[in-house]
Amino acid sequence: MVLRRRPEKSDDDRSDSNAVQKLEDRLDALDRRLDNIDSMVTAVAERVMSRPLILSVTCPHCGKGMEIALIGTEKPTR
C-alpha cells in the first residue's frame, strides 16, 4: 500500500473540483428523470395489461390520423 500526501489545491484544481461537482449534479438529475420516465412507462404497461388502450396519433408529415389499439389479456407477475 502506498500512501501519498495530497498537494495543496491550486485555483485550477478548485475549478476542476467545481466542474466535477456540477457534472455529478447533472448526472443525478438525469438519473432522477430516467427513474420518472421508467415509472410512467411501467404505469402505462400495467394499464395496457389490464384493459384496452387506444392511442390516437396524427402523422406530422401527411397529417393523416391513425389509431393504435393495445390490448393485453392478463397482468404480468412480479
C-alpha positions as CSV (number, residue, x, y, z in Angstrom):
1,M,0.0,0.0,0.0
2,V,1.3,3.4,-1.0
3,L,0.2,6.5,0.9
4,R,0.8,9.8,-0.7
5,R,0.2,13.2,0.7
6,R,-2.2,15.3,-1.4
7,P,-0.6,18.5,-2.6
8,E,-2.3,21.8,-1.8
9,K,-5.1,22.6,-4.2
10,S,-4.4,25.4,-6.6
11,D,-7.1,27.6,-8.2
12,D,-7.1,25.3,-11.2
13,D,-7.7,22.3,-9.0
14,R,-10.6,24.0,-7.3
15,S,-12.2,24.9,-10.6
16,D,-11.8,21.3,-11.7
17,S,-13.4,20.2,-8.4
18,N,-16.3,22.5,-9.1
19,A,-16.7,21.2,-12.6
20,V,-16.7,17.6,-11.3
21,Q,-19.4,18.5,-8.7
22,K,-21.5,20.1,-11.4
23,L,-21.2,17.0,-13.6
24,E,-22.2,14.8,-10.7
25,D,-25.2,17.0,-10.0
26,R,-26.3,16.8,-13.7
27,L,-25.9,13.1,-13.7
28,D,-28.0,12.8,-10.5
29,A,-30.7,15.0,-12.2
30,L,-30.6,12.8,-15.3
31,D,-30.9,9.7,-13.1
32,R,-34.0,11.1,-11.4
33,R,-35.5,11.9,-14.8
34,L,-34.9,8.4,-16.1
35,D,-36.5,7.0,-13.0
36,N,-39.5,9.2,-13.6
37,I,-39.7,8.0,-17.2
38,D,-39.4,4.4,-16.1
39,S,-42.3,4.9,-13.6
40,M,-44.5,6.4,-16.3
41,V,-43.8,3.6,-18.8
42,T,-44.4,1.0,-16.1
43,A,-47.8,2.6,-15.3
44,V,-48.8,2.6,-19.0
45,A,-47.7,-1.0,-19.4
46,E,-49.8,-2.1,-16.3
47,R,-52.8,-0.2,-17.7
48,V,-52.4,-1.9,-21.1
49,M,-52.2,-5.3,-19.5
50,S,-55.4,-4.8,-17.5
51,R,-57.6,-3.1,-20.2
52,P,-57.5,-1.9,-23.8
53,L,-55.6,1.3,-24.5
54,I,-56.2,3.3,-27.7
55,L,-53.7,5.9,-28.9
56,S,-54.8,8.5,-31.5
57,V,-51.8,9.8,-33.4
58,T,-51.5,12.3,-36.3
59,C,-48.7,11.9,-38.8
60,P,-46.5,15.1,-38.7
61,H,-45.7,14.7,-42.4
62,C,-49.0,13.9,-44.1
63,G,-51.5,14.9,-41.4
64,K,-53.3,11.6,-41.6
65,G,-54.8,10.4,-38.3
66,M,-54.4,6.8,-37.1
67,E,-55.4,4.8,-34.1
68,I,-53.3,2.3,-32.4
69,A,-55.1,-0.2,-30.1
70,L,-53.1,-2.1,-27.5
71,I,-54.8,-5.0,-25.8
72,G,-53.5,-7.2,-23.0
73,T,-55.1,-10.4,-21.7
74,E,-53.5,-10.7,-18.3
75,K,-51.4,-8.7,-15.8
76,P,-47.7,-9.6,-15.6
77,T,-46.4,-11.1,-12.4
78,R,-43.6,-9.5,-10.5
